[in-house]
Amino acid sequence: MASLGLLVVSCDSYKDKEANPDDLVEGDKNFAGEWRIASVKRNTIDITESLKDDLPDFRLHMNADGSYRLANGMPFPVEEDGLWSVDDPKHPFVLSFTENNAVGAVDVEITYPIVKGERQMSITHFPGCDANKYEYLLVRVK
């Protein structure tokens, strides 16, 4: 009888009133920091070499307060400093830049992978028409 009682109790499913420990929560992605352009493609053709004089000094400073600043300009989706935001802080696919005093935002497609332990940001931009696609690969400045 005692064995039967233990069997019944041991088969009861475990119910925890706390959150499931395996129920992981995705954190917001951190875009804040200083970014430099590692490569540029136009319509899948690498044009990094033709921009080699402009790339080393270009910087995109993205601040935690949602502001950004460009340093040492070059062709980029925006030309002036302003505000940035993402469509979803946990799973971002669109990065929006709103230049100071601008009426609307410039939206660019992004991916945000980790490569060799380092976060990268890939920006895809169509300036004016779908026939020209620019892809910027940015890496954080250490």
C-alpha positions in Angstrom: 0.0 0.0 0.0 2.8 2.4 0.9 4.5 1.7 -2.5 1.3 2.4 -4.3 1.0 5.8 -2.4 4.6 6.7 -3.4 3.9 5.8 -7.0 0.8 8.0 -7.2 2.7 11.0 -5.6 5.8 10.6 -7.7 3.8 10.7 -10.9 2.3 14.1 -10.1 3.6 16.7 -12.5 5.8 19.4 -11.0 4.2 22.7 -11.0 6.2 25.8 -10.1 4.4 29.0 -9.4 7.4 31.0 -10.6 8.3 31.6 -14.2 9.6 28.6 -16.2 13.4 28.7 -15.8 13.7 27.7 -19.5 11.4 30.6 -20.6 14.3 32.8 -21.7 13.6 36.5 -22.5 15.4 38.1 -25.4 17.2 41.3 -24.5 17.1 44.6 -26.4 19.9 44.9 -29.0 22.6 47.5 -28.1 23.3 49.9 -31.0 25.0 52.5 -28.9 28.7 53.1 -29.8 31.0 54.3 -32.4 30.8 52.5 -35.8 33.0 52.5 -38.8 32.4 51.2 -42.3 34.3 48.0 -43.1 32.9 47.5 -46.7 30.5 48.9 -49.2 28.7 47.1 -52.0 26.6 48.6 -54.8 24.3 46.2 -56.5 26.4 43.3 -55.0 29.6 44.7 -56.4 32.2 45.5 -53.8 33.2 49.2 -54.2 35.2 49.5 -50.9 38.5 50.0 -52.7 37.1 53.0 -54.7 36.1 54.6 -51.4 39.3 53.8 -49.6 40.2 57.5 -49.1 36.9 58.3 -47.3 36.3 55.1 -45.3 39.0 55.2 -42.6 37.8 58.5 -41.2 34.1 58.0 -41.4 32.3 57.4 -38.1 28.7 56.9 -37.1 28.2 57.7 -33.4 25.0 56.2 -32.1 24.1 57.3 -28.6 22.0 55.5 -26.1 19.6 58.4 -25.9 18.6 57.8 -29.5 20.7 60.6 -31.1 23.4 60.0 -33.7 26.3 62.0 -35.0 28.2 61.6 -38.3 31.9 62.4 -38.5 34.0 62.8 -41.7 31.1 62.5 -44.1 30.9 60.3 -47.1 28.0 58.9 -49.2 25.7 57.4 -46.6 21.9 57.2 -46.3 21.9 60.4 -44.2 24.1 63.5 -44.3 23.2 65.4 -41.1 23.1 64.5 -37.4 19.8 63.6 -35.8 17.9 60.8 -34.1 17.8 57.1 -34.7 15.4 54.3 -33.7 14.7 50.7 -34.6 11.4 49.0 -35.5 11.8 46.4 -32.7 14.5 46.6 -30.0 14.7 42.8 -29.6 14.5 41.8 -33.2 15.4 44.8 -35.4 15.0 44.8 -39.1 14.6 48.5 -39.8 16.8 51.3 -38.6 15.3 54.8 -39.0 17.4 58.0 -39.2 15.7 61.3 -38.7 18.0 64.2 -39.6 17.8 67.3 -37.4 15.0 69.6 -38.8 13.9 66.9 -41.2 10.2 66.2 -41.9 10.5 62.4 -42.2 12.8 59.6 -41.5 15.2 57.6 -43.8 14.5 53.9 -43.2 17.2 51.3 -44.0 17.1 47.5 -43.7 19.5 46.0 -41.2 20.9 42.8 -40.0 22.8 42.6 -36.7 24.9 39.5 -36.6 27.7 38.5 -34.3 30.7 37.4 -36.4 33.8 36.0 -34.7 32.5 37.2 -31.4 32.0 40.8 -32.6 28.7 42.5 -33.3 28.4 43.8 -36.8 25.6 45.9 -38.5 24.7 45.5 -42.1 22.7 48.4 -43.6 20.9 48.0 -46.9 19.7 51.2 -48.6 18.0 52.1 -51.9 18.7 55.8 -52.6 15.8 56.9 -54.7 15.1 53.8 -56.8 15.2 50.1 -56.5 17.7 49.7 -59.3 20.6 50.8 -57.0 21.1 49.0 -53.8 23.9 49.9 -51.4 25.1 47.6 -48.6 27.2 49.0 -45.8 28.9 46.7 -43.4 29.7 48.5 -40.1 31.8 47.3 -37.2 32.2 48.9 -33.8 35.3 50.9 -33.1 37.2 49.5 -30.2 
